[in-house]
Amino acid sequence: MTAQPGKKLRLGVVGPLPPPAGGMATQTSQLVKLFKEEGVEVCLVQTNRPYRPKSVEKLRGVRALFRLVPYLVAVWKMAGKVDVIHLMANSGWSWQLFSTPVVWLAWLKNTPVIVNYRGGEAGSYFEQSFRWIRPTLNRATQIVVPSGYLQEVFAGFGVETTVIPNIINLQRFRPVAMVDDVPATKGFRVIITRNLEAIYGIATAIKALAIVRREIPAIELAIAGSGPQLAELTALTDQLGLQKHVQFVGRLDAQQIVDFYQSADLVLNPTTVDNMPNSVLEALACGVPVVTTDVGGIPYIVSQEKTALMVPAGDAAAMAAQIIRLYREEEMRQRLIDNGLDAVRLYAWPVVKEQWLTLYRSLRSGL
């Protein structure tokens, strides 16, 4: 496919949209919005489009067909009309149902397709299923991952990838005026922005808070997210006598989440599995220091004692020690804030945009 000089780029994007406002859905939404603002002609096929009619949502088993059939028809119509397809891909059933068909339909219509793979559990998924995944990857024109961590995972299976990072909107996520020191009488607000699921390690964070309270009686923890562990985590909070110190605020909208970051003295990321958590980058962009576990791709986006403090997953005592350290050490807090603000510029739209446009144009030109 050879493009005419000066011809407007026609981009097909396939991926989920909020709600819920998960990492991949947020990235899809931002990508579509920002490229439209740049004058790119964008055609979106949504993987999590609402069921039609809505009553179908209650029919387990059957409802998948009501979503999948219109989805495949929409992809088929789009392929061949756009210059390149940008496919947001994940592990597990999502790969089988929503990613594999796109790659093969694009190949049948001779349309370049970029597999933008974002699954934090890619390593374990590949170990179990790679012989079924490889044929589809071989049909993709380009494979792009958002982190060096995923690049290494793919390399371990003999697959070459390109790294283009997530987009962080620095116009929205930005710092408020910072207080120079934290006196011992001041409350200390710690926040978490992860769903209430076991893989995100929130129970460990609550146990860490119980330890920290011995040193910082006025500490409080606010958790933004929803999920199946709400009752279990609430019971743990009650068991540890933290009812007045832990708040479950539920799911927040786009502006509320910015305000939430800006209200914090510290962002905690206690996850047990992760690739490239937007919550960590958003915290850095808001000028808030971060204590995070060191799992998955996290060490690829932050550095110990330079842009964050890292601890092993599931280690409540280590997590508590680092929270106390940041409360006490003003110089460390400020170093993390300053370095974080500098590091997050790599994820700003003007930087990431040029990387994507260069790739799109090279594929459109058949280079």
C-alpha positions as CSV (number, residue, x, y, z in Angstrom):
1,M,0.0,0.0,0.0
2,T,1.6,3.3,-1.1
3,A,0.4,6.6,0.2
4,Q,0.1,9.7,-1.9
5,P,2.3,12.6,-0.7
6,G,0.4,14.8,1.8
7,K,-2.5,12.4,2.0
8,K,-4.3,12.5,5.4
9,L,-3.5,9.4,7.5
10,R,-6.5,7.1,8.0
11,L,-6.0,5.2,11.3
12,G,-8.1,2.3,12.5
13,V,-8.1,1.7,16.3
14,V,-9.4,-1.4,17.9
15,G,-9.7,-1.5,21.7
16,P,-11.9,-1.0,24.8
17,L,-13.2,2.3,26.1
18,P,-14.2,3.3,29.6
19,P,-16.1,2.4,31.6
20,P,-14.5,0.8,33.4
21,A,-11.5,3.1,33.3
22,G,-8.8,0.5,33.2
23,G,-5.3,1.1,31.8
24,M,-6.0,-0.2,28.3
25,A,-9.4,1.5,28.0
26,T,-7.9,4.8,29.1
27,Q,-5.0,4.5,26.7
28,T,-7.4,3.7,23.8
29,S,-9.6,6.7,24.7
30,Q,-6.7,9.1,24.9
31,L,-5.1,7.8,21.6
32,V,-8.3,8.3,19.7
33,K,-9.1,11.7,21.1
34,L,-5.5,13.1,20.8
35,F,-5.0,11.8,17.2
36,K,-8.4,13.3,16.1
37,E,-7.2,16.6,17.6
38,E,-4.0,16.3,15.4
39,G,-6.2,16.0,12.3
40,V,-5.8,12.2,11.8
41,E,-8.8,10.5,10.4
42,V,-9.6,7.9,13.1
43,C,-12.0,4.9,12.8
44,L,-12.7,3.2,16.1
45,V,-14.0,-0.3,16.7
46,Q,-14.8,-0.8,20.4
47,T,-14.1,-4.2,21.8
48,N,-16.4,-3.7,24.9
49,R,-19.3,-2.0,23.1
50,P,-22.5,-2.1,25.2
51,Y,-24.8,-5.1,24.5
52,R,-27.7,-4.4,22.1
53,P,-30.4,-4.9,23.2
54,K,-29.4,-4.2,26.8
55,S,-31.4,-7.1,28.1
56,V,-29.0,-9.5,26.4
57,E,-26.4,-8.7,29.1
58,K,-28.2,-11.0,31.5
59,L,-28.0,-14.0,29.1
60,R,-24.7,-15.7,29.9
61,G,-23.2,-17.7,27.1
62,V,-25.5,-16.2,24.4
63,R,-24.5,-12.6,25.1
64,A,-20.9,-13.1,23.7
65,L,-22.4,-13.7,20.3
66,F,-24.3,-10.5,20.4
67,R,-21.1,-8.6,21.0
68,L,-18.7,-10.6,18.9
69,V,-20.6,-10.9,15.6
70,P,-21.2,-7.1,15.2
71,Y,-17.5,-6.6,16.3
72,L,-16.1,-8.8,13.6
73,V,-18.4,-7.2,11.0
74,A,-17.1,-3.8,12.0
75,V,-13.5,-4.9,11.8
76,W,-14.0,-6.4,8.4
77,K,-15.6,-3.2,7.1
78,M,-12.8,-1.1,8.5
79,A,-9.9,-3.2,7.2
80,G,-9.0,-2.1,3.7
81,K,-10.5,1.4,4.2
82,V,-7.8,2.6,6.7
83,D,-4.0,2.9,6.1
84,V,-3.1,1.0,9.3
85,I,-4.9,-0.7,12.2
86,H,-3.7,-0.1,15.7
87,L,-4.9,-3.1,17.8
88,M,-4.9,-2.8,21.6
89,A,-4.2,-6.4,22.8
90,N,-4.2,-8.3,26.1
91,S,-3.6,-11.8,27.4
92,G,-6.0,-14.7,27.9
93,W,-9.5,-14.9,26.5
94,S,-9.3,-11.2,25.3
95,W,-6.5,-12.2,23.0
96,Q,-8.4,-15.2,21.6
97,L,-11.8,-13.4,21.1
98,F,-10.8,-9.8,20.2
99,S,-7.2,-9.7,19.0
100,T,-6.7,-12.9,16.9
101,P,-9.6,-12.2,14.5
102,V,-8.4,-8.6,13.8
103,V,-4.9,-9.7,12.8
104,W,-6.3,-12.4,10.4
105,L,-9.0,-10.1,8.9
106,A,-6.4,-7.4,8.4
107,W,-4.1,-9.8,6.7
108,L,-6.9,-11.0,4.4
109,K,-7.5,-7.4,3.3
110,N,-3.8,-6.6,3.0
111,T,-4.0,-3.9,5.7
112,P,-1.0,-3.4,8.0
113,V,-1.8,-4.1,11.6
114,I,0.1,-3.1,14.7
115,V,-0.4,-5.4,17.7
116,N,0.0,-3.1,20.7
117,Y,0.4,-5.8,23.4
118,R,-0.3,-4.7,26.9
119,G,-0.9,-7.8,29.1
120,G,1.0,-7.7,32.4
121,E,0.7,-11.5,32.7
122,A,2.2,-12.1,29.2
123,G,5.0,-14.3,30.5
124,S,2.7,-16.9,32.2
125,Y,0.2,-16.7,29.3
126,F,2.9,-17.3,26.7
127,E,4.3,-20.3,28.6
128,Q,0.9,-22.0,28.5
129,S,-0.3,-21.0,25.1
130,F,2.5,-19.6,22.8
131,R,2.2,-22.4,20.2
132,W,-1.4,-21.1,19.6
133,I,-0.4,-17.4,19.8
134,R,2.7,-17.5,17.5
135,P,0.9,-18.0,14.1
136,T,-1.2,-14.9,14.8
137,L,1.9,-12.8,15.9
138,N,3.6,-13.9,12.7
139,R,0.8,-12.3,10.6
140,A,1.1,-9.0,12.4
141,T,3.0,-6.3,10.6
142,Q,4.5,-4.9,13.8
143,I,4.4,-5.7,17.5
144,V,4.6,-2.8,19.9
145,V,4.8,-3.0,23.7
146,P,4.7,-0.2,26.2
147,S,7.7,-1.2,28.3
148,G,11.1,-2.8,28.3
149,Y,9.7,-5.5,30.6
150,L,7.3,-6.8,27.9
151,Q,10.0,-6.4,25.3
152,E,12.1,-8.9,27.3
153,V,9.2,-11.3,27.7
154,F,8.6,-11.4,23.9
155,A,12.3,-11.7,23.3
156,G,12.4,-14.8,25.5
157,F,10.0,-16.4,22.9
158,G,12.0,-15.2,19.9
159,V,9.7,-12.3,19.0
160,E,11.1,-8.9,18.1
161,T,9.1,-5.8,19.4
162,T,9.3,-2.0,19.5
163,V,8.8,-0.1,22.7
164,I,6.4,2.9,22.6
165,P,5.3,4.0,26.1
166,N,1.9,4.8,27.5
167,I,0.5,8.4,27.2
168,I,0.3,10.5,30.3
169,N,-1.7,13.7,29.9
170,L,0.5,16.2,31.6
171,Q,-2.2,18.9,31.1
172,R,-4.5,17.0,33.4
173,F,-2.1,15.2,35.7
174,R,0.0,18.0,37.2
175,P,1.2,19.0,40.7
176,V,-0.4,21.4,43.1
177,A,1.7,23.7,45.3
178,M,3.7,21.5,47.6
179,V,4.2,22.0,51.4
180,D,7.9,22.2,52.2
181,D,7.8,20.0,55.3
182,V,5.5,17.6,57.1
183,P,5.4,18.4,60.8
184,A,4.7,15.6,63.2
185,T,1.3,16.9,64.1
186,K,0.1,17.0,60.5
187,G,-2.0,14.1,59.1
188,F,-0.4,12.0,56.4
189,R,-2.7,11.0,53.5
190,V,-1.8,7.8,51.6
191,I,-3.9,6.8,48.5
192,I,-4.2,3.8,46.3
193,T,-5.8,3.8,42.8
194,R,-6.2,0.1,42.1
195,N,-9.3,-2.2,41.8
196,L,-10.2,-4.3,44.8
197,E,-8.8,-7.5,43.4
198,A,-6.4,-10.0,45.0
199,I,-3.7,-9.4,42.4
200,Y,-3.4,-5.7,43.5
201,G,-2.2,-6.6,47.0
202,I,-4.4,-4.1,48.9
203,A,-4.6,-6.4,51.9
204,T,-0.9,-6.0,52.3
205,A,-1.3,-2.2,52.2
206,I,-3.9,-2.3,55.0
207,K,-1.6,-4.5,57.1
208,A,1.2,-2.0,56.5
209,L,-1.0,0.9,57.6
210,A,-1.6,-0.9,60.9
211,I,2.2,-1.0,61.4
212,V,2.7,2.6,60.4
213,R,0.1,3.9,62.8
214,R,2.4,3.1,65.7
215,E,4.7,5.9,64.3
216,I,2.2,8.1,62.6
217,P,-1.1,8.0,64.5
218,A,-2.8,10.5,62.2
219,I,-2.1,8.6,59.0
220,E,-5.1,7.8,56.7
221,L,-5.5,5.6,53.7
222,A,-8.0,6.3,50.9
223,I,-8.6,3.6,48.2
224,A,-10.2,4.5,44.9
225,G,-11.5,1.5,43.0
226,S,-14.2,-1.2,43.1
227,G,-14.1,-5.0,42.9
228,P,-14.9,-8.4,44.4
229,Q,-12.7,-7.9,47.5
230,L,-14.6,-5.0,49.1
231,A,-16.2,-7.1,51.8
232,E,-13.0,-9.0,52.6
233,L,-10.9,-5.8,52.8
234,T,-13.5,-4.0,54.9
235,A,-13.5,-7.0,57.3
236,L,-9.7,-6.8,57.5
237,T,-9.9,-3.1,58.2
238,D,-12.3,-3.7,61.1
239,Q,-10.2,-6.6,62.4
240,L,-7.1,-4.3,62.6
241,G,-9.1,-1.5,64.2
242,L,-8.5,0.8,61.3
243,Q,-12.1,1.9,60.6
244,K,-11.4,5.5,61.2
245,H,-8.2,5.4,59.1
246,V,-9.2,3.6,55.9
247,Q,-11.7,4.9,53.5
248,F,-13.0,3.0,50.4
249,V,-14.1,5.8,48.0
250,G,-15.2,3.7,45.1
251,R,-14.7,4.3,41.4
252,L,-13.8,7.9,40.5
253,D,-14.4,9.8,37.2
254,A,-11.6,11.5,35.2
255,Q,-11.5,14.8,37.1
256,Q,-12.1,13.2,40.5
257,I,-9.0,11.0,40.0
258,V,-6.8,14.0,39.4
259,D,-8.1,15.7,42.5
260,F,-7.6,12.5,44.4
261,Y,-3.9,12.4,43.4
262,Q,-3.4,16.0,44.3
263,S,-4.9,15.5,47.7
264,A,-2.2,12.9,48.6
265,D,1.0,12.9,50.5
266,L,2.0,9.5,49.1
267,V,0.7,7.1,46.5
268,L,1.0,3.4,47.3
269,N,1.1,0.7,44.6
270,P,1.0,-2.7,46.4
271,T,0.3,-4.8,43.4
272,T,1.6,-8.4,42.9
273,V,1.4,-8.4,39.1
274,D,2.0,-5.4,36.7
275,N,3.4,-4.3,33.4
276,M,3.4,-0.5,33.2
277,P,1.0,0.9,35.8
278,N,-0.5,4.3,34.7
279,S,-1.3,5.0,38.4
280,V,2.5,5.2,39.2
281,L,3.1,7.5,36.2
282,E,0.1,9.7,37.0
283,A,1.3,10.0,40.6
284,L,4.7,11.2,39.4
285,A,3.1,13.7,37.0
286,C,1.1,15.1,40.0
287,G,4.2,15.6,42.0
288,V,3.4,12.9,44.6
289,P,6.0,10.4,45.9
290,V,5.4,6.7,45.3
291,V,6.0,3.5,47.3
292,T,5.5,0.5,45.0
293,T,6.2,-3.1,44.8
294,D,9.0,-4.2,42.4
295,V,7.1,-6.7,40.4
296,G,6.9,-7.1,36.6
297,G,7.7,-4.0,34.6
298,I,7.7,-1.5,37.5
299,P,11.5,-1.4,37.8
300,Y,11.6,-0.4,34.1
301,I,9.6,2.8,34.7
302,V,11.0,3.9,38.2
303,S,14.4,3.6,39.9
304,Q,14.9,2.8,43.5
305,E,15.5,6.0,45.6
306,K,15.5,8.1,42.5
307,T,11.9,8.2,41.3
308,A,10.2,5.8,43.8
309,L,10.8,3.5,46.7
310,M,10.3,-0.2,45.9
311,V,9.5,-3.1,48.1
312,P,8.9,-6.8,47.6
313,A,5.3,-7.8,46.9
314,G,3.4,-9.0,50.0
315,D,5.9,-7.6,52.5
316,A,3.8,-5.4,54.8
317,A,6.7,-4.6,57.1
318,A,8.9,-3.4,54.3
319,M,6.1,-1.3,52.9
320,A,5.5,0.3,56.3
321,A,9.1,1.1,56.7
322,Q,9.3,3.0,53.4
323,I,6.1,4.9,54.2
324,I,7.6,6.0,57.5
325,R,10.8,6.9,55.8
326,L,9.1,9.2,53.4
327,Y,7.1,10.8,56.2
328,R,10.3,11.6,58.1
329,E,12.8,12.4,55.3
330,E,11.9,15.6,53.7
331,E,15.0,15.5,51.4
332,M,14.1,12.1,50.1
333,R,10.5,13.2,49.4
334,Q,11.6,16.2,47.4
335,R,14.1,14.2,45.5
336,L,11.5,11.7,44.4
337,I,9.1,14.5,43.5
338,D,11.6,16.4,41.4
339,N,13.0,13.3,39.6
340,G,9.5,12.0,39.0
341,L,8.3,15.2,37.4
342,D,11.4,15.1,35.1
343,A,11.1,11.4,34.2
344,V,7.4,11.5,33.3
345,R,8.1,13.9,30.5
346,L,9.0,10.9,28.4
347,Y,5.3,9.9,28.4
348,A,4.0,13.3,27.3
349,W,1.8,13.4,24.2
350,P,4.2,15.4,22.0
351,V,6.9,12.8,22.6
352,V,4.8,9.7,22.2
353,K,2.8,11.1,19.3
354,E,5.9,11.4,17.1
355,Q,6.8,7.8,17.8
356,W,3.4,6.5,16.7
357,L,3.2,8.8,13.6
358,T,6.6,7.7,12.4
359,L,5.6,4.1,12.7
360,Y,2.1,4.6,11.1
361,R,3.6,6.5,8.1
362,S,6.4,3.9,7.5
363,L,3.8,1.1,7.4
364,R,1.5,3.2,5.2
365,S,4.3,3.8,2.8
366,G,5.2,0.1,2.7
367,L,8.7,0.7,4.1
